[in-house]
């Protein structure tokens, strides 16, 4: 049977996203489903064709084991899970009685390419254009582990690696990620260059429906490479900013974090319904600054509207800290990723909040891969609000902007072309190349 996700993976490896919409139209909408010829409790599972993928990984993905009851719905769900995991170009499943009258589930798979690479082309308002490359293995060791390498050579010189392990310790819903990244560039928000690296280990356990808990530890270093003169922060009554010399130097730091939340989105990249909520508490320690605590909250909701595929996307984000933070953890709000129409990085501080309401009208949105990637075009209108302030200071009045634009989805890219109006009734053009929420 043809597998549409296999066609999309070939498309992605060919790196021709502009042809994806045409391919998606030509590829069949889905494989036909056959009812199991027998129902009851599974006595045996026979898996063939998995030359590289471990049998235990196939069983974990399809979510069936000996002793489980089998019906048409469970077979269809297991079939979809195997087709969508991204490892196979062909999946066939069936169930029948053997000579002893026992129910046998047969699973036949044909493995697909799981190693991908391509150019890294990005734009962000801080570092402008970035060029580099990436390499990714999506079924490392035949157990569904993901290993990714990424290099950026222009404007932002950076290199990173990430190793993601599902079913950590064989526990369903428990994931682990090990990451390492280093970078150097102009700091942009201050007249200095910088160099930094971070190594982190994190876990997430989705234990009941959409609910999860997570934790992580991160070790890193941030180096300010040039001395500069700037006004010190104003931290409330009796604290006036004065011109201060900031000498070059570096700081080592640790970050330990615990969080909890839920994620019921139907699509992690371009959701049409559901919500995600995360509340996290972190402790920072290091040399060059006093230890402090950081609490962040991030809530996102996606509400389908009665008029066709229209939807309302909402986001609320906020951060509080218990004391001054190092330069690399200061908030710089304003610009395409936060408050569109506000000056880029014009709102500085250690604490802050953001609110966004966005009305989205997807004109066409065609799924091309099981991870939520799609190709399509849509229109949107938005209202952004937010503010940032220094620890000890009183928050200022909210900065509110509004506008409208169009977005183009190309795999994991979302190109956004927007006009935003600020509180002085001036219009600005904004461009971004990533999903903000």
Secondary structure, DSSP 8 states (H G I E B T S, - for coil): ---HHHHHHHHHHHT-GGGHHHHHHHS-S-------S--EEEEEEEEES-SSS-HHHHHHHHT--TT-EE-HHHHHHHHHHHHHTSSEEEEEEEEEE-TTS-EEEEEEEEE---EEEEEEEEEETTTEEEEEEEEEEEEETTTTEEEEEEEE-SSSEEEEEEEEESSGGG-TTEEEEEEEEEEEEE-SSSSSEEEEEEEEEEEEEEEETTEEEEEEEEEEEEEE-S-EEEE----STT----EEEE--EEEEEEEEEEEEEEE--S-SSS-SSEEEEEEEEEEEEESSS--EEEEEEEEEEEEE-SSTT-EEEEEEEEEEESS---GGG-EEE-STTSSTTS-TT-EEESEEEEEEEEEEEEEEEEE-STTS-EEEEEEEEEEEEEEEE-TTS-----EEEEEEEEEEEEETEEEEEEEEE-TTS-EEEEEE-S---
